[in-house]
Amino acid sequence: MKVGIVGSTGYGGVELYRLLSNHPEVRESVLYSSSLDGTPYTDQYPHLYGISEQRVHPIDEDEMKGLDVVFLATPSGISKKMTPGLLGGQAKVIDLSGDLRLKGHGAYEDWYHGEAAPADILERAVYGLAECNGRVIRDAELIANPGCFPTAVLLGLYPLAAAGKIKPGSVIIDAKTGLSGAGRKASLSSHFAETHENFRIYKVHEHQHTPEIEQQLHEWDPDTGPITFSTHLVPMTRGIMATIYVELKDPSSTEELLASYRDAYDDHSFVRVRPKGGFPGTKEVFGTNYCDIGLSMDERTGRVTIVSVIDNLMKGAAGQAVQNMNMMFGWHETTGLHHYPIYP
């Protein structure tokens, strides 16, 4: 196959290039950028010196329509404009931005502060949470790749929400992310002196991933209700940890809950449920497409504590996008994604 990566000079783009360059079904990856066309890719990423001789191409929608897959690893606000011009050709489209995830009227405008994508494009976009939406992903031509935080949170909650076990309005999420989640563009919030030896909450009650999480939870169980979602920036490069607190409608033990999680993810290679008493750290999924989950029922408070970790650039972005591509073309979901975690 011949694939295209739009936004190839960002962190998500170069991670896609790494994965696709080693994918057994991909013959060539074409790199696109709106601002750096014609320049050697190694100008942006010297770690590829002597490995890649690729140059960055200018955006050409007619050319991209003839590819097999186009990945849109762009900031929000761009893919909603590009996608209508890409559909209708040969290419399937996988959007890694937030432009195509929100279906509710006015939700995108309220949380992303911009005009939403055309209604017919939103209708055609399939939410690409691979472990939970596989049947429709396989037949899709357009995928809205989930956000990094929603991936960790939703996989952590899916077995409970899908079974209708969550007490309405009880979901509290305390999430942390590494700096690469903010992208490559320099800003005060990602400045070394501002982040080193620092730990900071941000976007309090305003994070754009809030409605995405609520939308999917509501699809699984309309009674789930609103969530409390807090995000923190930690001084590390990769990784997300979501610590989730939930009250259940009916009593349950840790053993029973773990059994239900194992049943839910038994056929999915990338979700690893830890044994009782085991809780994952972000380093244990570093550089991989795994989501590791540990949980415990607190009989004293009646709450379940769920810990879900991912690599935000892999399972939270490029890795899940390739996983979705695999499913769209009928390959096993792990194709090209067999990576052991990098440790320590």
Summary of the structure (lengths in Angstrom):
residues: 344
radius of gyration: 19.6
end to end distance: 34.7
largest distance: 62.2
contacts: 1154
relative contact order: 0.14
helix: 33%
strand: 20%
